[in-house]
């Protein structure tokens, strides 16, 4: 059973989320504020964190930043703040996805299912090699120049997509459909934000911008 930490301060929403998640077969643990969330995070292992933005004591962005100093556990944010700047701020903190309130429970459950599947299941062959970078698809470890690289689930899938087809150009629409799902209705710039974070972590010019088209990694020359 996958265990989800639900961080939400409104009792009615807590109850709604836990009921649906438990009916879907997930284990749930609830925190009502940011301090309690961090305390539970230190004591238990979670497969995904469902994190509200507007929280007492420490807000969701603060909780996310603290967690990211220690772990790349998938984080799905819940928020009534649907401005572009708020969403981009979350993606800069390496969250995996957003759901804005009021939200559809079937859509939320589907997003959780997709994130968990992609963060836990190996795909294709056991490893991919590109220059001084190695991706182990079984353990989901990424080694860059001999050192481990910490990526979020979404960043891992983006890098996997590019390295699986060097030279192929992926448009933003293609990446949204592949990694976020065909029913994603968000801003295409969410792709740019994730790629910016990925480039920052790689510290290499691996991902090229094909102006007016999309992104790719160049084929290696032998």
WOCOR-V279740 format. One record per pair of residues at least 24 apart in sequence whose C-alpha atoms are under 7 Angstrom apart, sorted by sequence separation. I is the first residue (numbers start at 1). J is the second residue. D is the distance in whole Angstrom. If there is no record, write none. Layout:
((I | J | D) (I | J | D))
This chain:
((1 | 25 | 7) (2 | 26 | 5) (3 | 27 | 4) (4 | 28 | 5) (5 | 29 | 5) (6 | 30 | 5) (7 | 31 | 5) (8 | 32 | 5) (9 | 33 | 6) (33 | 57 | 6) (34 | 58 | 4) (51 | 75 | 7) (53 | 77 | 7) (1 | 26 | 6) (2 | 27 | 6) (3 | 28 | 6) (4 | 29 | 6) (5 | 30 | 6) (6 | 31 | 6) (7 | 32 | 6) (8 | 33 | 7) (33 | 58 | 7) (34 | 59 | 6) (38 | 63 | 7) (48 | 73 | 6) (49 | 74 | 6) (50 | 75 | 6) (51 | 76 | 6) (52 | 77 | 6) (53 | 78 | 6) (1 | 27 | 6) (7 | 33 | 7) (34 | 60 | 7) (47 | 73 | 6) (48 | 74 | 5) (49 | 75 | 5) (50 | 76 | 5) (51 | 77 | 5) (52 | 78 | 5) (53 | 79 | 5) (48 | 75 | 6) (49 | 76 | 6) (50 | 77 | 6) (51 | 78 | 6) (52 | 79 | 6) (50 | 78 | 7) (65 | 93 | 6) (34 | 63 | 6) (61 | 90 | 7) (64 | 93 | 7) (7 | 37 | 6) (119 | 153 | 5) (155 | 194 | 7) (5 | 46 | 6) (4 | 46 | 6) (171 | 213 | 6) (172 | 214 | 6) (3 | 46 | 5) (4 | 47 | 6) (5 | 48 | 7) (6 | 49 | 6) (7 | 50 | 6) (8 | 51 | 7) (155 | 198 | 6) (171 | 214 | 4) (3 | 47 | 5) (4 | 48 | 5) (5 | 49 | 5) (6 | 50 | 5) (7 | 51 | 5) (8 | 52 | 5) (170 | 214 | 5) (171 | 215 | 6) (2 | 47 | 6) (3 | 48 | 7) (4 | 49 | 6) (5 | 50 | 6) (6 | 51 | 6) (7 | 52 | 6) (169 | 214 | 6) (170 | 215 | 5) (4 | 50 | 7) (9 | 55 | 6) (169 | 215 | 5) (170 | 216 | 6) (169 | 216 | 5) (168 | 216 | 6) (167 | 216 | 6) (166 | 216 | 7) (167 | 217 | 6) (166 | 217 | 5) (167 | 218 | 5) (166 | 218 | 6) (167 | 219 | 5) (166 | 219 | 5) (162 | 216 | 6) (163 | 217 | 7) (162 | 217 | 6) (96 | 152 | 7) (96 | 153 | 7) (94 | 152 | 6) (96 | 154 | 6) (72 | 150 | 7) (74 | 152 | 7) (72 | 151 | 7) (74 | 153 | 6) (72 | 152 | 5) (92 | 193 | 7) (91 | 193 | 7) (91 | 194 | 7) (88 | 193 | 7) (92 | 197 | 7))
